[in-house]
Amino acid sequence: MNRRRFLRSGLGAIAARPASLVIGALGADMAWATPRAQPAYQRLLILVELKGGNDGFNTVVPYTDPAYYALRPKLAIPRDHVVQVTDRVGFHPALQSLQPLFDRGRLAVLLGVGYPAPNLSHFRSIEIWDTASSSDRYLADGWLARTFAQAATPSRFAADGVVIGSNDMGPLAGSGARALALANTDQFLQRAKLARSEPSTGNPALAHILKVESDVVRAATHLDTSRTLATDFPGTPFGNVVRTACHVAASPGGVACMRLTLNGFDTHGAQAGTQARLLRELAEGLIALQNGLTEIGRWDDTLVLTYAEFGRRPHENLSGGTDHGTASAHFALGGSVRGGVYGAMPDLSRLGSDGNVTHTLDFRSVYASVLDRWWGIESAPVLGGRYEPVDLVRS
């Protein structure tokens, strides 16, 4: 196989974007590029993107609030179907399998997560989340790419981060991270081996491509996924993503973070059945992730966070769905998570002129929790300001 065919065949297994694959440092003039000593990158971060914008109000249900049922006469989850976890909120019935994690204090519920002056465009809003920017500021690099530019991972790591289930690098986009996108780990390793022994060239442009590819191959070499896991992973697309994530986590090469993606949450119509299926797939995948990480001895040093570009409007629409909204509910889980409910349910009796709620927890406070509390990295230079961390992890 020649190199051009290798790069083409890698689409879907490798993100073919040199900026995300090149192992390099940003310019010394960048204020946030000052390195700090020994961040705790032995602690793994796994982000789970609920792509399309999950409806938080039917995920974590305010089952005692009459305004919720008034706004959703058909779409609301009946009170006797809600999996009650506190005297005010409960889970969608498709998330029943997560209740034991909550009861054991290893699942945190984050309510009202959003940001000021929200943007309801899929493209722009996920860009805001991925770059940790304000709604009126545009940044080129993802917040994790900036993190690794400020505080490098150990050189022995196969990569800073791995994206699974998508070719979009998201928070790892930019020249500050050694990042890979994998659709199928075994396929990735096989293709990397085929590209290993091509002759060198004197062409500078081709030499750059070969350098990028060399970095990919070197990372692939260290991502040894040959270990057999006894964990039973769901036979769903997300289950396959979780299986790959557990194999990567078990690899001795090491990575600091992963981003997994579950698609399909843009529920403008016929939401009830679609969201129930997706939430069940999410819950089953998260339980399998817990089991897999426990099997390889990494549950206690892994923090799992869900996120999405936005939530949905409180008012159901005429198509049996919900339109683009603002604040939403998310989850944090792991063996070192301090379980409970954080933030506050947005006030459904005081909607804005566009029918949306006001957020109660800034998403950058969640990111500050990752940086300050999980990895021990100063968050303000990365996030462009000081955000109070959420006390959701044990030190």
C-alpha positions in Angstrom: 0.0 0.0 0.0 1.5 3.4 -0.9 1.3 6.4 1.4 -1.4 8.2 -0.4 -3.7 5.2 -0.3 -2.8 4.8 3.4 -3.8 8.3 4.2 -7.0 8.0 2.2 -7.9 4.6 3.7 -7.4 6.0 7.2 -10.4 8.3 6.9 -12.7 7.2 9.6 -9.9 5.5 11.4 -7.5 8.4 11.6 -8.3 12.1 11.5 -6.5 13.2 8.3 -5.8 16.7 9.6 -2.2 17.5 10.1 -2.9 20.2 12.7 -4.4 17.6 15.0 -1.8 14.9 14.3 1.5 16.9 14.3 3.4 16.6 17.5 4.5 20.1 18.2 4.4 23.1 20.5 2.8 26.4 20.1 4.8 29.6 20.0 6.4 30.8 23.2 4.5 34.1 22.9 1.2 32.4 23.8 0.4 33.4 27.4 -1.1 30.0 28.3 1.8 28.0 27.0 3.9 28.3 30.2 4.5 24.7 31.4 3.7 23.5 34.9 5.3 20.6 36.7 3.9 17.1 36.9 0.1 17.3 36.2 -1.7 14.2 37.3 -2.2 12.8 33.8 -2.2 9.2 35.2 -5.8 10.2 35.9 -7.8 9.6 32.7 -10.6 11.9 31.4 -13.3 10.5 29.2 -15.7 13.0 27.6 -18.9 11.6 26.1 -20.5 13.9 23.5 -24.3 13.7 23.2 -24.2 15.0 19.6 -27.2 17.0 18.5 -28.2 18.5 21.8 -29.8 16.2 24.3 -33.1 17.2 26.1 -32.0 17.7 29.7 -35.5 18.1 31.1 -36.6 14.6 30.0 -33.2 13.2 31.1 -33.2 14.5 34.6 -36.8 15.2 35.2 -38.2 17.9 37.6 -41.1 15.6 38.4 -42.5 17.8 41.3 -42.7 21.0 39.1 -46.2 21.6 37.7 -44.6 24.0 35.1 -42.8 21.1 33.5 -46.0 19.2 32.9 -47.8 22.3 31.7 -45.1 23.0 29.1 -45.1 19.3 28.0 -48.6 17.9 28.0 -47.7 15.0 25.7 -43.9 14.7 26.0 -43.4 14.9 29.8 -42.3 11.8 31.6 -45.2 10.7 33.9 -44.3 11.1 37.5 -44.9 7.4 38.3 -42.4 6.4 35.5 -39.6 8.7 36.7 -36.7 7.0 38.5 -36.7 9.2 41.5 -33.2 10.0 42.8 -34.0 13.0 45.1 -37.3 14.4 46.3 -37.3 16.9 43.4 -35.6 15.2 40.4 -35.4 11.8 38.8 -34.0 10.0 35.8 -35.8 9.1 32.5 -36.9 5.4 32.9 -34.3 4.4 30.2 -31.6 5.5 32.6 -32.8 3.0 35.3 -29.5 1.1 35.3 -27.6 4.3 36.4 -29.5 4.5 39.7 -27.2 2.1 41.6 -24.2 4.3 40.6 -26.0 7.4 42.0 -26.9 5.5 45.2 -23.3 4.5 45.7 -22.1 8.1 45.3 -20.2 7.5 42.1 -22.5 9.4 39.8 -23.0 13.2 39.9 -25.8 15.0 38.2 -25.0 18.5 36.9 -28.1 20.7 36.5 -28.6 23.8 34.3 -25.3 23.6 32.5 -24.8 26.3 29.9 -23.2 29.7 29.3 -24.3 33.3 29.0 -25.7 34.7 25.7 -26.2 31.1 24.3 -25.9 30.4 20.6 -28.5 28.0 19.2 -26.5 27.0 16.1 -25.2 23.4 16.3 -21.9 24.5 14.7 -21.2 27.6 16.7 -22.4 26.2 20.0 -20.3 23.1 19.9 -17.4 25.3 18.9 -18.0 27.3 22.1 -18.0 24.1 24.2 -15.0 22.7 22.5 -12.9 25.8 22.8 -14.3 26.9 26.2 -14.8 30.4 24.7 -17.5 33.0 25.5 -20.2 33.3 22.9 -18.7 36.4 21.4 -15.1 35.1 21.2 -13.6 32.8 18.6 -10.7 30.6 19.4 -8.7 28.3 17.1 -7.7 25.7 19.5 -9.7 23.3 21.7 -9.6 23.7 25.5 -7.8 20.3 25.8 -5.3 21.3 23.1 -4.5 24.4 25.0 -4.2 22.4 28.2 -1.6 20.1 26.7 0.3 23.1 25.2 0.5 24.6 28.7 1.3 21.3 30.5 2.7 18.5 28.4 1.8 14.9 28.9 4.7 12.5 29.6 6.7 11.7 26.5 6.1 8.0 27.0 2.3 8.5 26.3 1.2 7.2 22.9 -0.9 10.4 22.5 -2.3 13.2 24.5 -5.9 12.2 23.5 -7.9 9.9 21.4 -11.2 10.6 19.7 -13.5 7.6 19.2 -16.7 7.5 17.1 -16.1 10.7 15.2 -13.5 12.3 12.9 -14.1 15.7 14.5 -11.3 16.4 16.9 -13.5 18.7 19.0 -11.6 19.9 22.2 -8.4 18.3 20.9 -8.3 20.3 17.7 -5.3 22.5 17.2 -1.5 22.3 17.1 -1.1 21.9 20.9 -2.1 18.3 21.1 -0.9 14.9 19.9 -4.3 13.6 19.0 -5.7 10.6 17.1 -9.2 9.8 15.8 -10.0 6.1 15.8 -13.1 4.5 14.3 -11.7 1.0 14.7 -8.6 0.4 16.7 -7.6 -3.0 15.1 -8.1 -1.5 11.6 -6.0 1.5 12.6 -3.1 -0.6 13.9 -3.2 -2.8 10.8 -3.1 0.1 8.4 -0.3 1.8 10.4 1.9 -1.3 10.0 1.3 -1.3 6.3 2.7 2.2 6.1 5.7 1.6 8.2 8.6 1.0 5.8 8.2 3.4 2.8 11.3 5.1 1.4 12.2 8.7 2.4 12.0 11.7 0.0 13.7 14.9 -0.5 10.5 16.8 -1.3 9.8 19.2 1.6 6.0 19.0 1.2 6.0 15.3 1.1 8.5 15.2 4.0 6.0 17.1 6.1 3.3 14.5 5.3 5.7 11.7 6.2 6.5 13.4 9.5 2.8 13.6 10.3 2.3 10.0 9.3 5.4 8.9 11.3 3.9 10.4 14.4 0.7 8.6 13.8 2.5 5.3 13.2 4.6 5.8 16.4 1.4 6.4 18.4 -0.3 3.4 16.9 2.7 1.2 17.8 2.3 2.2 21.5 -1.5 1.6 21.5 -1.4 -2.1 22.2 -5.0 -3.2 22.2 -4.3 -7.0 22.1 -5.5 -7.6 25.7 -8.7 -9.7 25.9 -11.4 -8.2 28.1 -14.1 -10.3 29.8 -16.5 -7.4 30.1 -19.7 -7.8 28.1 -20.1 -4.7 25.8 -23.4 -3.9 24.2 -23.7 -4.7 20.5 -24.7 -1.2 19.7 -22.7 1.5 17.9 -22.0 3.2 21.2 -21.2 -0.1 22.8 -18.5 -0.6 20.2 -17.1 2.9 20.9 -17.0 2.0 24.6 -15.2 -1.3 23.9 -12.6 0.5 21.9 -12.2 3.1 24.7 -11.6 0.3 27.3 -9.0 -1.3 25.1 -7.2 2.1 24.7 -7.4 2.7 28.4 -5.8 -0.8 29.0 -3.0 0.0 26.6 0.4 0.4 28.3 1.1 3.3 25.9 -1.1 5.7 27.8 -3.3 8.6 26.9 -4.6 11.5 29.1 -8.0 11.8 27.6 -10.6 10.3 25.3 -13.7 11.8 23.6 -16.5 9.4 22.7 -19.5 10.4 20.6 -23.1 9.2 20.7 -25.1 10.7 17.8 -28.8 11.4 17.2 -30.0 13.8 19.9 -31.4 16.6 17.6 -35.0 15.6 18.4 -37.2 18.1 16.6 -39.8 15.5 16.0 -41.0 12.2 17.5 -38.6 12.7 20.4 -40.1 10.2 22.9 -39.0 7.0 21.2 -35.7 8.3 19.8 -34.5 9.7 23.1 -35.6 6.7 25.1 -33.5 4.5 22.7 -30.5 6.8 22.9 -30.6 7.2 26.6 -30.8 3.4 27.0 -27.9 3.0 24.7 -26.0 5.7 26.8 -26.8 4.0 30.1 -25.9 0.6 28.9 -22.7 1.9 27.4 -21.7 3.8 30.6 -22.3 0.7 32.8 -20.1 -1.3 30.4 -17.5 1.4 30.5 -17.6 1.2 34.3 -17.2 -2.6 34.2 -14.4 -2.5 31.6 -12.5 0.2 33.6 -13.0 -1.8 36.8 -11.7 -5.0 35.1 -8.5 -3.2 34.0 -8.0 -1.4 37.3 -8.8 2.1 36.0 -12.2 2.9 37.4 -10.9 4.8 40.4 -8.5 7.0 38.2 -11.0 7.8 35.5 -13.5 10.7 35.3 -16.3 10.4 32.8 -18.2 13.6 31.8 -21.1 14.0 29.3 -21.6 17.2 27.3 -23.5 18.5 24.3 -23.7 21.7 22.3 -27.0 22.7 24.0 -30.2 21.4 25.5 -33.8 21.6 24.3 -36.6 24.1 24.9 -38.9 23.4 27.8 -42.0 23.7 25.6 -42.7 20.7 23.4 -43.4 21.5 19.7 -46.2 20.4 17.4 -44.1 17.6 16.0 -43.8 15.7 19.3 -40.3 17.0 19.8 -38.3 19.9 21.2 -36.4 22.7 19.5 -32.9 24.0 20.2 -32.6 25.2 23.8 -30.0 26.4 26.3 -29.1 24.9 29.6 -29.1 21.1 30.0 -28.4 18.3 32.5 -25.2 16.3 32.4 -23.5 13.5 34.3 -20.1 12.9 35.9 -19.1 9.4 37.0 -16.1 7.5 38.1 -14.6 5.7 41.1 -13.4 9.1 42.5 -16.5 11.1 41.8 -18.3 12.8 44.7 -21.9 11.9 43.8 -24.9 14.0 44.3 -26.7 16.8 42.5 -24.8 20.0 41.6 -26.2 23.2 40.2 -29.9 24.0 40.2 -32.8 23.1 38.0 -33.6 26.2 35.8 -36.8 28.0 36.7 -39.4 26.8 34.2 -41.9 29.5 35.3 -39.6 32.3 34.1 -38.7 31.7 30.5 -37.0 34.2 28.3 -38.6 35.9 25.3 -37.4 33.0 23.1 -39.0 30.4 25.4 -35.7 29.2 26.9 -34.3 29.0 30.4 -31.3 30.7 32.0 -28.3 28.5 32.8 -27.5 28.0 36.5 -24.0 26.3 36.1 -21.4 27.6 33.7 -19.8 24.7 31.7 -16.4 26.2 32.2 -16.8 25.6 36.0 -17.0 21.9 35.0 -13.9 22.2 32.9 -12.2 24.0 35.9 -13.0 21.0 38.0 -11.1 18.8 35.5 -8.1 21.1 35.3 -7.8 22.3 38.9 -9.1 19.3 40.8 -8.6 16.3 38.6 -5.3 17.0 36.8 -3.9 19.7 39.1 -3.4 22.3 36.4 -4.0 26.0 36.7 -7.3 26.4 34.9 -7.5 30.2 34.4 -4.8 30.5 31.7 -6.6 27.7 29.7 -10.1 29.0 30.2 -9.3 32.7 29.8 -10.6 33.5 33.3 -11.3 32.2 36.8 -14.3 29.9 37.1 -15.2 28.3 40.4 -14.7 24.5 40.2 -17.5 22.1 41.0 -16.5 20.0 44.0 -17.4 16.7 42.2 -14.1 14.7 42.6 -12.3 13.4 45.6 -8.7 14.5 45.9 
